[in-house]
């Protein structure tokens, strides 16, 4: 994809989204449940959509919230529901809608004081903390967020009592019931006015900020950071963590500067991404251009997406590749957490860099490789068998210092602070630590590409089997594995992965676009990666042919 001429630059006025129109469409457009694209559909990160396209409207949130109420009642979940939202305009509208339904169903709901914003990992932390201290009842939660997606988008995620993203079993129940309610013109939805909901005894204001900040010392070495006093720069990127940084710096005595305090539902302060879209992707050098311009003022900088489940780490050398930071973080954590069990493993998805496999092998640790989606790490983080769970898209979380669970959802805040700990303890930036690893273990080249895929091709991925790959070699090396299920849990990866000694590729369909994604990594050079990409395309095309799709 060519780089947009305005990539990395602030959007001109005529490219900013019309937020009043998006809010109007949220309330006035009615989705047609007979159209697949207008039904409730839970992907790896909940239900997402756009009001203008009739995929995220008040009717969807009424139906989904009622379905969540019925699910939790059927599952015997009687504790509080921790409810949070990010800073997208539709998030506040959807939170109001959800409160009307939760109150009508007598669900005890905990909301941030003053209707403030709450990061995804803070909701996970609140659920787990409550359930740890209340064995007799269980809490769960909802985060209203479309993650890093453009300003006019909306999203709704449900986190059951384990604190992480709901698995397919749960989301299917919620999705099916929500669509049934849409088909019945919402006749089964209980609802009160927002004024009555906010006055209800079951809706309570809660301080999400102080307990989370106080507990950070149990997962990150905050004393080491305070003692070393690295100069830290933070761009909240107009996201839900904006109110966390000042009290955090004050409590722990950090030399921390928030370089951008803007809150704007248009995200007008954001540089455009590579394709010319306003997208709060903290792993993109284009979206992070403003923070990169200030990197020389600091020893280390951080940026996060709107719901703070992703991290962007900026060193004096620039924005770190997410895979590189995850490899450095794994190497550091597994050598600086003496209370962790020697059996604790490294968790990664099938499309995350194999550098993590090499790091784990060098440390004598096992790798737990799962399909795409953070939900697959939940059991291992809960029982402490996974020290770190991470995704190539800059999402990760890790255990407390004592080896017990911290969060079961991605936590961009602790990944930011871990980078500061790494610098404070070793005297080296995460980039310098990664470079040392690469000198020892190899310096991979990693890319994600895409190819067109109609509905038939996207469906064909689900029926792929290893036998459909008839080649014996990949880019001149013997194929060592052909995978359609993940090695860590034998769950379907929804696509295909082919592995050789110094390179691999994985292909899987996009859940939101008419494309499939191809992930490629070479431990040789760019020329080898291009050869991998060419052969990957040929192998996938051959698999389509075998599946009867041309």
Buried (B, 14 or more C-beta within 10 A) or exposed (E): EEEBEBBBBBBEEEBBBEBEEBBEBBEEBEBEBEEEEBBBBBEBBBBBBBBBBBBBBBBBBBBBBBBBBBBBEEBEBEBBBBBBBBBBBBBBBBBBBBBBBBBBBEBBBBBBEEEBBBBBBBBBBBBBBBBEEEEEBBBBBBBBBBBBBBBBBBBBBBBBBBBBBBBEEBBEBBBEBBBBBBEEEBEEBBBBEBEBBBEBEBBEEBEBBEEBBEEBBEBBBBEBBBEBEBEBBBBBBBBBBBBBBBBBBEBBEBBBBBBBEEBBBBBBBBBBBBEBBBBBBBBBBBBBBBBBEBBEEBBBBBBBBBBBBBBBBBBEEEBBBBBBBBBBBBBBBBEBBEEBEEEBBBBBBBBBBBBBBBBBEEBEBBBBBBBBBBBBBBBBBBEBBBBBBBBBBBBBBBBBBEBBBBBBBBBBBBBBBBBBBBBBBBEBBBBBBBBBBBEEBBBBBBBEBBBEBEEEBBEBBEEBEBEBBEEEEBBEBEBEEBBBBBBBEEBEBBBBBBBBEBBBBBBBBEEEEEBBBBBBBBBBEEEBBBBBBEBBBEBBBBBBEBBEBE
